Amino acid sequence: MSARHLDRSSEEWALAADAADPLADFRNEFHIPQHEGNDVAYFCGNSLGLLPRATHQAVIDELDHWARHAVEGHFNGKLPWMDYHEFVRDDLAALVGAQPGEVVAMNSLSVNLHLLMVSFYRPSAERPAILIEKSAFPSDRYAVEAQIRFHGFDPDQALIELEADEADGTLSEAAILRAIEAHGARVALVLLPGVQYLTGQAMDLASITRTAHAQGCVVGFDLAHAVGNLTLDLHDSGCDFAVWCSYKYLNSGPGAVAGAFVHERHATTTRPRFAGWWGHDKSTRFRMGPQFQPTPGADGWQLSNPPILALAPLRVSLEIFRRAGRKPLHEKSTALTGYLEWLITQRVADVLTVVTPTDRERRGCQLSLRVKGPRESGRTLFEHLQRNGIVVDWREPDVIRAAPTPLYNRHIDCLRLVEAVAQWRDAS
Ligand SMILES: *Cc1c(COP(=O)(O)O)cnc(C)c1O
């Protein structure tokens, strides 16, 4: 029987689509949490990605290496700790569309944001401002306010916040570019997300960068919800820097080592930076001289020797992304999220409004779903889903976020979600 002849909202169609999925086997590489003896339908990869099966052994291997070699572990074995951050570099660069020297895995996201603002937010009296979006993630907002104050400016004057201009709280491209042009002469730094965490809207990094550069602004992106989700081409986007975390779509575990991108044109910049010994030129680092000489490229922003036990999961995870491939992941992601959206509009449009843009170019895999009716009904729906082994997340006051990720989600998961919503509606 060919899937073509079946109703797309039937279980048979979903199972046939999953059987035809070229990436289907990747699901077996992950631990799927259980609910009453069955796999949960996990839609929270946007918040904490699932654990790859190979990660366990990779961490144990480093503990064993430590037990056996102690300090010599820095130099011995297949993966000597001294160079460990370099073992993730090529895969990381390929994933975000960068040159190897443009990326580094280090620290955590908010720390990297501060470190790169130290170099790339250089306000002056004529050009003191940072332009962000009004519903920026709180940590980003705290960080930019803190930087503005640190330089002796007042956020009331120097923080410009873009207001959503579309009905569901998204920003039109025209409004973003207009704001950059209107305020540009006063703006030192434009800092926007790759994917907005509440609405799931994806931004056009290249066009924002072009417009902001034409105004003389520096451009940085927070890719927390974009890395491992969108097909990124950071080098070609031309942006000056970017930062991201690795516990969301990158499946590298709670508090995982984050990442940073610094465009090649800044590889040997003389901008100020907060220096540490691991950012020092590798060839002379252990002469232990008093003069800081940065390693060219993103590596030069490192402070400390890297946490090996935390980098091992990132190495495993990036290797999975490499094997899956950018194009197959993009194709599956587009199909799967399109399927979930279609099911919602066909079956439960009276319960849920899709807030995320319908245009595939303007989103990744996450759909933000506004629950119609009073707030309590949204909460009860969310709790009903939890009781039925469907893991989504809840954002006040009325949004459920569901991210079918192409590495481990299936069409049947999407169908289970929508059927559970329909069941809740019919029972209430
Ligand atoms: C998840 C997320 C963070 C979290 O910051 P950490 O430093 O990793 O705790 C910050 N900003 C954005 C936009 C996020 O989505």
Ligand as a Chemical Component Dictionary entry (heavy atoms), coordinates in Angstrom:
data_LIG
# 
_chem_comp.id                   LIG 
_chem_comp.type                 NON-POLYMER 
_chem_comp.pdbx_formal_charge   0 
_chem_comp.three_letter_code    LIG 
# 
loop_
_chem_comp_atom.comp_id 
_chem_comp_atom.atom_id 
_chem_comp_atom.alt_atom_id 
_chem_comp_atom.type_symbol 
_chem_comp_atom.charge 
_chem_comp_atom.model_Cartn_x 
_chem_comp_atom.model_Cartn_y 
_chem_comp_atom.model_Cartn_z 
_chem_comp_atom.pdbx_ordinal 
LIG C1 C1 C 0 18.608 29.260 26.471 1  
LIG C2 C2 C 0 18.992 30.677 26.303 2  
LIG C3 C3 C 0 19.895 31.307 27.188 3  
LIG C4 C4 C 0 20.439 30.586 28.381 4  
LIG O1 O1 O 0 21.659 31.110 28.788 5  
LIG P1 P1 P 0 22.751 30.219 29.559 6  
LIG O2 O2 O 0 23.887 31.136 29.712 7  
LIG O3 O3 O 0 23.017 29.015 28.710 8  
LIG O4 O4 O 0 22.152 29.789 30.871 9  
LIG C5 C5 C 0 20.243 32.630 26.936 10 
LIG N1 N1 N 0 19.732 33.293 25.877 11 
LIG C6 C6 C 0 18.859 32.726 25.019 12 
LIG C7 C7 C 0 18.327 33.493 23.849 13 
LIG C8 C8 C 0 18.448 31.414 25.218 14 
LIG O5 O5 O 0 17.567 30.860 24.391 15 
# 
loop_
_chem_comp_bond.comp_id 
_chem_comp_bond.atom_id_1 
_chem_comp_bond.atom_id_2 
_chem_comp_bond.value_order 
_chem_comp_bond.pdbx_ordinal 
LIG C1 C2 SING 1  
LIG C2 C3 SING 2  
LIG C2 C8 DOUB 3  
LIG C3 C4 SING 4  
LIG C3 C5 DOUB 5  
LIG C4 O1 SING 6  
LIG O1 P1 SING 7  
LIG P1 O2 DOUB 8  
LIG P1 O3 SING 9  
LIG P1 O4 SING 10 
LIG C5 N1 SING 11 
LIG N1 C6 DOUB 12 
LIG C6 C7 SING 13 
LIG C6 C8 SING 14 
LIG C8 O5 SING 15 
# 
